[in-house]
Structure formats: C-alpha cells, structure tokens
Amino acid sequence: MVKVKFCGITNDRDAMTAVKLGVDALGFIFAPSPRQITPEQAGRIIHSLPPFVQTVGVFVNEDLDTIRELMGFCGFQWVQLHGDEPPQRCRELMPHVIKAFQIKDESSLSSIEDYREYVGSILLDTYSKEKRGGTKKTFDWNLALRCKKYGKPIILSGGLGPSNVEKAISKVEPYALDINSGIEDGKGERREIQEMIDRQYYGQFGGAYIPEILVATFGQLVKAFEEAKNDPKFWQAYMDIMSTYSCRPTPITFADNLTRHFGGPRIYIKREDLNHTGAHKANNVMGQGLLVKRMGKTRVIAETGAGQHGVATATMAAKFGFRCTIYMGEVDVERQRPNVFWMERLGAEVVPVREGTRILKDAINEAFRDWATNMDHTHYVLGTACGPHPFPEMVTYFQSIIGKEARDQILEREGQLPSRVYACVGGGSNAMGIFSGFLEDPVQLVGVEAGGEGLETGRHAARLASRDGTVGVAQGYKSFFLQDADGQMKETHSVAAGLDYVGVSPILASLREAGRVRFEAITDPEVLGAMSLTLKLEGLVTALESAHAFAQAFKEVSDLPEEEAVLINMSGRGDKDIFTIADALEDQAWRAFIIKKAEEYRAVILCSRTVERKSNSADDPHRPGVSFIERLLQDCRDHG
C-alpha cells in the first residue's frame, strides 16, 4: 500500500487529526518556511504521538551537529535534506536519511546516482528557483519512473492534491506520497486524499494500476459509483429491478437428506441458482447496468469464463437497450457452448480470444484493450471482485445482497448464525457476496479454490490455498497470482471454467492475511463426486464451480456438532456444464447422442451445399412451386 506523509505539521491539533486519518509519517520543518516549527513545539508533539507514526525532521543546508542535536532533543526518526547537502553528509546520517531532489528535466536526474549508496529513500519534488518545496506544481512523472533504476524507495512530492493523487499512484507507483502545499488551503482535503488512497487498498492489496489513457474513465466511474451509493433512489431502483426482474430474494434450502447422510450439523444451501440467468452474476451486472444508464453510455463489454457472467451481461444489455460485446477464451467457448448460444441469441457479439492460454485471464486482457479504445461510449462490466479500483469494492457492493439475505434467512430459520459459511473462489464475487453478510460475526468463513489435478502437480488454480501463489501486480491490481519468478502468469487448470483464473480478489487476499477467511482447495474428482451426491440426494444440479464449496463442506461437517448449522453458497446451476460433466463421467449414452446429432448436422450441411450448387446451376432450374426448404429436406432424404 502507498504510504502517506503529511509535511509541515505545526500544532497538536493537526498532528492528531493526521493520526486519526491513518497517516504513516509526519514531517516537521526546521528550515525557514511558513510552516517552520520550533524544537520545543516539535518535541512536544512527537512525544505525544503513537509509536506506529514515523516522524521526519526537514532541513535545508543545516550543519551536521545541529541536526544530530535536534534529532536527540525532539526524537524524530528520519532526517530529510532539502538543500545542497553532499553525499558525505547523507552517509553520516545513514540509514534514516531522505534526500530531496528538485526535478526540472532529465538533467536533474544525473546527480541522484552519487547519492544512491548513502540514502534510505529519495524524495522527488518540483524544481523552483525561489523555494525548496511547497511549489504547488507537479513535474513530469515520467522522470520519476526513470528514478526507479536507482533501487531506492521513491517518495513523490510536488503539487499533489485530491484531483491528481489517483493518477500519481497509478502512474508512478511510489513508495510514499509527500503531501503539503497542495492541500494547505483546504481544511478537508487531507482527509479526502487519505480516504481516497485507503479506498483503493485492502491492507497491501488492491490499487488502480492502469494506463494513463484510462485514468479519466476510471475517475468518471469512481465518481458515478460514489454518487450512486449516496443516493437512496439508486439503491431503491436496484432493489426494485432485482425483486421484479431477477426474482430476489433467493431462498435458503434445508438439505435434510444431506444432513442425514453426513450426520452432523444442519446443512443449508443459499440458492443463487434461482437468480435470473441461473447464477449470482445478475446481482452485479444489473447494478452496473444502472450505473451505465447514469453515466449515459450506450455500449457494454464483459469478459466471461464459465459463461454465466456473459449471459447475465447480455441479458442486462437486452433489458436496458445497450450494445454488447463479450470476450471469452477460445477454450471456454468450446466447453461452455450452451452459454455462448444464449449470449448470441440475446443479441451480444461473442468474441473468442485466441491469444495466451485462451481462458479467462486472456478474455480480461482483451476486454481492457477494447475499453481503452472505446471508453467514451463503452463501460466494462467486470464480472468479479478483482481488477483496478473501484471494481473490487463495486462488485462486492452489489453482490453483498447475497449475504444480507442469507444472514436474515438463517436467523429466521435457525434462531442462530451458522458456524461455517462455504463459498467457491475464482475471482471472488460470489464469495465476497455471501461473506459480506457475516464478516462482523463469529462465523468461520471458508473459501474453496480449484485444486485441479492436485496442488502437487501445478495443474490447479489455487492462489491462496497453495504455496504457489505469490504477490504481484497484473490486470490493474495487486494481489496473489500464480506467476513465475519473472512475474509471468502461469497456466491454470480447473474442471470449472469459472474458477480457472490466475488471480484472486484483493479483498480476499487481505482477509486471508488477516486470518478472517480460511482457504482450501478441492480437486476435479472431488468436485464431480460432490456434484453427483448433491444431485442424487437433493435433486439440485450444482454448477461445477459451486460444487467445490459443497465438496469442502462435505469433508468437514461430520466432525461438527449436530446442534450447529452450516451454510453453502450455491452460486449457480450446472446446466451449462453438461458437456464437461458428461465427458468427465464418461456417459456413453450422452456420447452416442452427440455423435448422432453431429452426423445429422453434417448431413444437413452437405445437403445445403448440394442444393446451393444446384440452385446456382443453369442446368438445374428450380422446381416450380417447391420451396427451398422443401428441396433441402428432399435432398437430405435422397442422401440418406
């Protein structure tokens, strides 16, 4: 997470306000300045601060003895040098020394090399003949990027304020921001900046690592989303369409047969399969659709893996009258053909992605490329709680309807909360949806990832449940990814297309680090076993994604007390998986049916080509009074 330093503290009130905002460091200026502070004032403030706040003394061409004396008297931990201090001066103050450099053009970078061995961090500020710092102006941030080669943490300064902080973070990815002159005239702007940064991150995860061309578009989206959240009419409109169009609230079902089978706690199932389009995806896309109308855009794009998000987006576009393009990995197009059929029938253009590994991550990349060139009239309906800010928060916001309903429903049925809540985890949208209702409760939350062919094989998609996931930045956000030592994304595998993804929600990554959510992995055979058992005992056709959560719950429930209850989120139904499931189960009757249908289709195609050739031939005039279809059928019969 980007750290924030407020510089120019002169009184106790400002210092305590900054601490409440969650600032990481405070700067005290001892050089001549409108914000200069006396040693006595600085010492009193510093000694009253909590230990987690770093303190910095700021000097301009001060002698070494004075700096050391003030450091001892006031108690600040870091020294920031803003003058013409030579490298030798910095070396004598190591390791807690920050050297500031005024940046005008590329020639301003040449002197940094001489200091790299003698400073803990480098601060980059805007050049001015008249003053050192406090210019209220920015410099070319491309020059800041050039400074990364020195291998030192970069503190970015110079004219930072609410209007450009997000862009600065996205562009430079600095270690810290130094905020002072850009906010000194606005009472509430320091809070606005800190809250802006905090909203982008969840612990160390999240952010908005986006190209400059998308900064304005994301700014528009953030503004529209924040305004919508604060507008009671927007939430009411969302609830109205979800209840009248998407059939909410979805119920919870008591799985009495499964409960008897395992002999443990009562098992309840949250039925997102009964949501319109057969999965939880409609919750998010209908909310984003209302935002699209609010922003006045006319086209939507989306990525999809299992196809459920694609169908939901195409449905929303049909309902609201938007043009729609869906990007889908070529591998997923083949294994989720039924959903492709419905997307196209709903009027969407489905674009198979043939680059990379041809699965979900590649579809996301293509969608971002589209958005970058069509952002004026297009909105990207990202389907999961990943991606750059505000998507993780926004998708969670709309999906939280699952958890809100489920919490009320289980309390009404049981008079108590469940001891555990299970959800499958791909990107994380359905998990964040149901977990949101129980985060503040003493309920164990269990996220279940795709174990594929086994964690030991490397053929899986477990970012948090395996040792293979490492922290990185990709597709606009920081989280755990399955990547190699060079940061290149690895191939993933899962029998469930919707879990076959290389990254995971930054919110879930943060919850895992905090110990709030436990993560497990389930293999493909275990998934098929849980799906089959649920089908036979409860008559529920679970999606392969959802079956991961069922499988983990089935492993654990027998060891839990009978007086407890557990809740499993059935994020979608399994109709879409019929080809994958039938192949995995080696269903011979299904294979025979498919072969027969393929032969029939092949015969029709051959006949249609024959008729077309005859229709275009001068030697074979149309038979009078006989339609094209009748001729086609007759020719098919003639050819057996």
N, C-alpha and C positions, 0 to 999 in steps of 0.2 A: 504494500500500500504506500502511496506517495505521502511523505511526511510533510508537516506544515510548521513553519517557523514564523512567528509574529515578531517583527523587529520594531524597536522604538518604544518599548514599554517605559512609562514614566511614573505610574502610580499604582497603588494596590488594587484599585477597582478594575482597571484594565487588565491587570495580571490575573485576577481571579475570574474575570469574565472569559478570558482566553482559556484558562484551565477548564472551566465548565464546558467550553466548546470542544474540548478534547485536543487542544493544540499539543504538538510534540516538543516544541522548543520556544523559548522566549529570548529575544535579543535586547541587550542594554547598551546604549550608545554612550561612550565616554569621550568621543571626539566632538569638536564644535559642531552643533546641529540644532535645529529647532526642537529636536527630541532628546537632547543631551540630558543625562541624569547624573546626579552626584553619587560618589561612592557610598555615602551613608544611606541614601534612598535605595540604591540598588541592593545593598547588603540586606536591608530590612525586608525588601520584597523577596529576594532569593531565599532567605532563611525561612520564609513562611510558605514556600511552595511545596507541593507533594513531591516525593522523590522520583516519580516517573517523568517529570518535566525537565528536559535538558535546558541549561542556561548558557548564554553566549555573551561574552564581552566584546564590543565592537570598537576598534581603534584605527586611527589614521596616523602613520609615521610616529608612533609613540616609542619611547626608549624601552629597552627590554626590562630594566629593573622596575620601572613603573608598572608595566603590565603584570609582572610577577607579584608585585606588592598588592595591586588591586585584586588579582586573582585570589590571593590568600585572604584578603580582607573581606571581599564580597562573597566569595565562594562559587563563582561561576565556573563551569566545567570546560568550556571551549573558548578559544580566542579567535576572533575574526579580524583579519587585517585588510584594510581597505585602501592603504596608501601605496607607496613605492618601496615597501619593505623588501629587502633582498632575500634570496633563498636561504642564506645563512641564518637570518632572523627566524624564519619559519622552522628551520631544522632545530633550533634551540628550544622551540616551544612544542615540538612533536611529543605525542601523536595527536593531541587535541587542538589542531590548528586548521582554520579555514582561510584560504587565501582568495580574495575577491579580485576579479579581473573585469575591467571595463571593455566591452565589446563594441567595436565600431564597424570593422570589416574583417576580412580574412587575415590581414596583417596583425590584428590584435591577438591572434592565437599563438603567434610564434614564441612568445615569452613563457607560455604555460609549461612547455617542455622542461625548462630549467627548474621548475618547482615540483614536478611530479613525485620525486622521491622524498620530499620534505613536508608534505601537507596531507592531512586526513581527508579533506574534501576541497573541491573548487567551487566558488560561487561566481556565477556569470551575471553581470549587470550591464545596463546600457551606458555607453560612453557619453560623457558630458565634459565640456571644458570648465564649466563653472562649479560643478559639485561632484562629490563622490557618493553616489547613491541618491535615492529619492528623486529620480528624474521624471517619474510618472510616464515614461516611454518604454516601449519594448524595442528589442533588436531582432535581427534576422535569426530565427530559431534554427535554421539550417546550420548555422555556425555552432550552435550548442551541440547539435548531433555530431559535428566533427570532433568535438572535445571528448567524446566517449572513448576515443582511441588511447587516451592517457590512462584509462583504467581506474579513475578516481570517481567517487560519488559526486554527482553534479547537483548543485543547489541552484535553481533557476530564480532569477530576480528581474526586476525592471518592469514597472507598469502593469503588474498583474492585478486583475480585479474580476468581479463576477462575470463580466462579458467575455473574458478570454481564458479563464482558468481551465475549462474543459479542453479547449483547443490546445493549450500549453501541455497538459498532461498527455493528450493523445499524440501530439507531435514529437515531444522531446523524451517522454517517459523519464523524467528526472527522479533522483533520489528524494528530493525535497523541494518545496516552494518557499521562497522568502517573500513574505507579504508585508508591505509597509506603506509607501506613499500612495499606492493605487487605491487605498481604502481609508486613508486617514480623514477624509471629509465626510464619510458616510457612517452613521452610527451603527447601522445594522449590517453593513457589508461584510465585516469579518465573519459574522455568524453565517451569512449567506454563502460565503466561499467555503467555510469548513463543512457546512451541511451538504453543499454541492459535491464536495470530494467524498464525504462519508457515504452519500447515497450510491456512489459508483462502486463501492467496495464492500466486501463482506470479509472482515479480517484482512488477510493479504490478497484475497481473490477478487476477481471481477474486473472493473475498469472499462474503458472505452478506447481500445487500441485500433483506431480507424484512420483511413486515409483522409487527407485534408479535404478532398473533394466532397466527402460525406459529412463533414463537421456541421455545416449549416442545416442539412437534412435531419441529422440527429438532434440538433438544437430545437428544431421545429417539433420533432416528435416528443422530446422531453417536455417542452412547454405545453403541448396539447394534452399529454398524459397527466401532468401535474394539475392543469386546469380541470380536466375531466374528473380526477379523483376528488377535487374540492367542490364539485358541482353535484348536489344531491339529485338533480334531474337526470344526470348521466347514469348514475347507479340505478335509479328507478327505471330508466329506459332499458338498461341492461337486464335487470331482473324481469321486466315485462316480457322481453323477447325470449329470454331463457325459459320462462314458465309457459308461454303460449306457443312457442315455436320449437323449443328444444326439449320440452317435456320434463323440466325440472320442477320439484326436486326428484332426483333418482332415489329409490328406496335402499334400505339395507335389508338383506335377506338372511334369516337364521338358517344356517346349513345344518339341519338336525341330523341328516344321515352321516355327514362327515364328522359331526360331533360324536355320534355313537361309534363310528368306525375307529376313531383315534382315542376315545375315552378320556379326553382331557377337558379343557375349558370349552365354553360355548363359542362356536365359530360363526362370525357374522361376515357378510360379504357386501361391500359397497358397490352398487350396480351401475357403474358408468357405462356398461354395455347397453343400457336402456336409454342413454342420452341420444339425441338425434345424430345420425350418421354412425352410430354404433360404438362410440368411444368418447373419452373425456375431451377430445380435441376441440369439439364445438364450443366449449366454455371459453377458450382463449380466442378463437377466430371470430366469434360473434362480438366479443368485446373490442377486438382490434378493428372489426368492420365498422363499428360505431365511431371509433376514432378516425378511421379513414373518411367517413362522411363529415366528421367535424373539421378535418383538415382540407376538405374539398378536393380530394384526389379521386381519380377515376379508374385506376388500374391497380390490381394487387398481384403479387408474386409470392411464391412459397416454395420451400423445399419439402420433400417427404421421403420417408424410408419405407415404413410399412404401408404407406398409402392412406392411412386414416386421417392424417393432417391434410393431405392433399384433397381428399374427398370433402373434408369439413370446410376447407378454404374455398373450393369450387362451389360448395353449397351456399356459403355465405355470399360469394360473388354473385351467384344467381339471384339470391334473395334481395341484395342491395343494388343490383344492376351494374356491377363492376366488370371490366375486362379482367381476365385471369390467366396467368401462366404458372405452371407447376414444374419445378425441376426435380427429377428423380433419377437416381443412379441406374444405369442400364441393367445391372444385376437385379436391383429391386423391381424394375419394370417387369422383368421376366417372372420373378417369384410372387409378385403381387398383381398379376394381370387383372383379376376382378375389379380391384380398386381403380386401376388405370381405365378400364371400361367405363366405370361410373363417372370418373372425373371428366372424361371426354364427352359423355352424354350430358353432363351438367354444363357443358359449354367451355370448359377450360382447355387450353393448349398444354399438352404434356410433352415436355422436352426431355428425352433420355440423355443422361450425362455419360459420355464415353471416356472421360479423362480420369486419371488416377486409378483408384480401386473400384470406381463406378458404383459407390454406395452413398450413404447419407452425407458423409463429410464433403464429398465431391459435389453433391447437389447443393449444399450450403454455399460452397465457394462460387458456383455458377450463379446462384441467386444474388449474391453480393455483387458480382460483376454486372449483372443486369441492372441492379438498383443504382450503381454508380453512374450509369449512362442514361437512366430514365427517372431520376429522382424527382423531377418537377411534378410529374403526374402519377408516380407509382409509389406504393407503400409495400415494404417487405413484411409479410405476415410470418415472422419467425415462429416456429411451432413449439419450441422447447425453452426451458428456463436457462438458456445459455446465451452466448453472443455478447456484444457490447452493451453497456448501459444505454437505455433503460430496459432492455428486453428481459433480463432475469427477473427484475422486480415486476415488470408489467405482466409477464406470463404468469408469474406466481399470484399476482393480484387477482387476475381473472380465474385462475384455477382454484384459488382458495375457497371458492364456493363449495367444492367437494368436502373439504374439511369442516367448514362451518355447518353444513347439513349433517355430515356424519356424526359430529360431536353431539348435536342436539338429538339425533335419532337414537344413538346408542344409549344416551342417558334416559330417554323416554322408554326404551325397551328394557333396559337392564337396571336402571337406577344407579349405575356406576359407570366409570370410564373403563375402556378396555385396558388390559395390562400391556398389550403389544399391538402395534399397527404395522402392517406389512404392505410394501409397495415395490413394484419393479422400478428399475432405474436405467434409463437410457440417457437422454439429455437431462431429464429430471422433472418434467412438467407435471405428470400425474402424482409423483412422489411429493413434490412441493405442495401440490394441491391438497392432498389429504393430510400431510404432516402439519400444514399451517394451522389446522384446527386443534392440534394437540401439543404444539411447541411449548406452551406455558404450563402444561400439565405433567404430573408424574407418570408419564406413559412412555414405554420403551418404543422407539421408532426404528424400524428395520428396513433398510433399503437393499434391494436384491438386484445384483448386476448379472450380466451374461457371462457364465463360466465357459460357454462354448464346448470345446473338446477337452477342457481341463486346464486349470491355471498353469500347470507344469509344462503344457505343450506350447504355450504362447499363442494358441489359437483361441482367443477369447476377447471379450470387450469389458473386462473388469478394471476400471481405473482406480477405484478406491478400496476394493476388496482384495486386490493383489499387490504384490511388491513391484509390479511392472509400471504402475502409473507414477509419473514424475511431474513436478510443477513446471509449467511453461506458458507461453502466450501463443494463441492461434485463434483465427477467426474472430478477432476483435476482443478477446477476453483472456484473463489469466485464471488458470485452474489446473487440475490434474489431467494429463493427457498420456496416451500410450505413444511414446516417442522414443527415438533412439538417442544416442549420446550427442548427436549433432542437431537435435531438435526436429528431425524429420519424422512425420507421423507414420506409425506402423500400420500394417494391415490388421483389421479386426475380424472376428468371426462370431456369429451367433445364428442359431436356427431362427431367431426372431429378428426380422429386418429392423424393427423399431428400436432395438437395443444395440444394433451393430454400428456403434458410433465411437469415435476416438476420444472425445472429451466428455466432460460432465459439468453440470451446473456449478458455478462458483459459490452459490449459496449452500449447496450440499457439501462442497469441499470444505467450506468454513464450518459447517455443522459437524462434519466428521472430525475436523481438527479439535473442535471444542468438546468432543465426546458426546454430543447430543444425539447423533444418529449412528447406529451400527450398520456396517455394510457387509454383506455376504455375497457369494457367487454360486450360481446353480448351473450345472452342465446341461447340454442339449438332451441327453437321455432322461435326466431327472425332470426336465420340463415336460417332455412328452408323457412321462408317467403321471405327473400331477394333472395334466390336461385330461388324460384318459380317465383317471379316477374321478375327477370332478364331473365329467360328462356322465359317467355311469351312475354315480351316487346321487347327484343333484340335478342332472339334466341341464347343466349350464355349459355352454360352449365358450370356453375362455380363449381369448387371444393368446398366442404363444408368449407375447410379452408379459401379460398378466400372470400366466402360468408359472413364471419364475417366482413371483411372490407367493403363490399357492404352495409351490414345492418347498420353499424355505419354511413356511408356516407348518407344513405337514411334518417336517423334520423335528420341530420343536414342541408342538402342542402336547404331545403325550407326556412331557415332563412338567407341565404346568398344572396347578390346582384346578379341580373341577369347578370351583366357585367363581373362577375368573372368566373373562370373555376376551377374545381376540378379534381383530378386525382386519380383513384383507381387502385391498382395493382392486376390484376387477375393472381395470382401466379400459377394456374393450372386449368385443366379442370376436370369435375365431373364424367367422365365415370367410374372411379374407385369406386365411391361412390354409384353405382346403388343399391346394396343390402341395404345399410344403408338408403338411401333416400326412397326407395320403402317401407321398413319397417316403417319408420317414418311417411310416408304419408298414410300408411295402404292401399296400392294399391292392391285391390282384384284380378285384372286380373294378376298382376305380381305374386302374391302368388299362384294362380291357375297354372300358367305356371311352377313355380318352383316345385310345388308338382307333376305335370305331368312328368317333367324331372326327378325328383328324383325316381318316380316309374319306369320310363323307365330304368334308370341306375341300379336300384335294380334288375329288371328283367334280364338285361344283365349279371350282376354279378352272379345271381343264376344260369342262364343258362351256363355260362362259367365254373362254378364249377361242374355242372352236366356233361358237356361234358368232363371236365378234368378227372372226376372219370371214365366215360365210356372209355376214351382213355387209361386209366391205367389199365383197367379190362381185364383179359384174356377171359372173357365170352362175351365181346363186341368188336370184332375186328373192325378196321377202315373200313369204307365203301370204296371200291376201286374206285379211280377216283374222290373222293369228297374231297375238301379242308377242312381244319379245320374251316375256316371262314364260308364256306357254311354249314357245320354241325352245327356250333354255331347259325347261323341265322335260320336254320330249326328247331332247338330245341327251340329257343325263340318263334317261331311261334307256335310250338306244345304246349308250356306252356302258350300261350295267351299273 
